[in-house]
Amino acid sequence: MSSFATYLIGYIIFVIGLAVAAYLLHVQGQWIGVGALILIGLGILTATQRTKPRDPPS
């Protein structure tokens, strides 16, 4: 499994944990969905940035 996939799986597990916590705190479902969508988008951006190969020095 690539490091990108590992990072993304861990991040999705983190987002699910936050969504469950928000549900237990009686946050409305629409806001849990909006927050989860934003966090997953940030996770994809961060995973791409951290796992992309570095450019060789010129």
C-alpha positions as CSV (number, residue, x, y, z in Angstrom):
1,M,0.0,0.0,0.0
2,S,1.4,3.4,-0.9
3,S,2.1,6.0,1.7
4,F,-0.6,8.2,0.1
5,A,-3.3,5.5,0.8
6,T,-2.0,4.9,4.3
7,Y,-2.1,8.6,5.1
8,L,-5.6,9.0,3.6
9,I,-7.0,5.9,5.5
10,G,-5.7,7.2,8.8
11,Y,-7.2,10.7,8.1
12,I,-10.6,9.2,7.2
13,I,-10.6,7.3,10.4
14,F,-9.8,10.5,12.2
15,V,-12.7,12.3,10.4
16,I,-15.1,9.5,11.3
17,G,-14.1,9.8,15.0
18,L,-14.8,13.5,14.9
19,A,-18.2,12.9,13.2
20,V,-19.2,10.4,15.9
21,A,-18.1,12.8,18.6
22,A,-20.2,15.6,17.0
23,Y,-23.2,13.3,16.8
24,L,-22.9,12.4,20.5
25,L,-22.8,16.2,21.2
26,H,-26.1,16.5,19.3
27,V,-24.8,18.6,16.4
28,Q,-27.2,18.7,13.4
29,G,-26.5,16.1,10.8
30,Q,-26.1,18.6,8.0
31,W,-23.2,20.4,9.8
32,I,-21.5,17.0,10.5
33,G,-21.7,16.3,6.8
34,V,-20.3,19.7,5.9
35,G,-17.5,19.4,8.4
36,A,-16.6,15.9,7.2
37,L,-16.6,17.0,3.6
38,I,-14.3,19.9,4.3
39,L,-11.9,17.7,6.4
40,I,-11.7,15.0,3.8
41,G,-10.9,17.6,1.2
42,L,-8.1,19.0,3.4
43,G,-6.9,15.5,4.0
44,I,-6.6,14.8,0.3
45,L,-4.7,18.1,-0.2
46,T,-2.4,17.3,2.7
47,A,-1.8,13.7,1.7
48,T,-0.9,14.8,-1.8
49,Q,1.5,17.5,-0.6
50,R,3.2,15.2,1.9
51,T,3.6,12.2,-0.4
52,K,4.5,13.7,-3.8
53,P,8.0,13.1,-4.9
54,R,10.4,16.0,-4.6
55,D,11.8,17.6,-7.7
56,P,15.5,16.9,-8.2
57,P,17.8,19.8,-7.7
58,S,18.8,21.7,-10.8
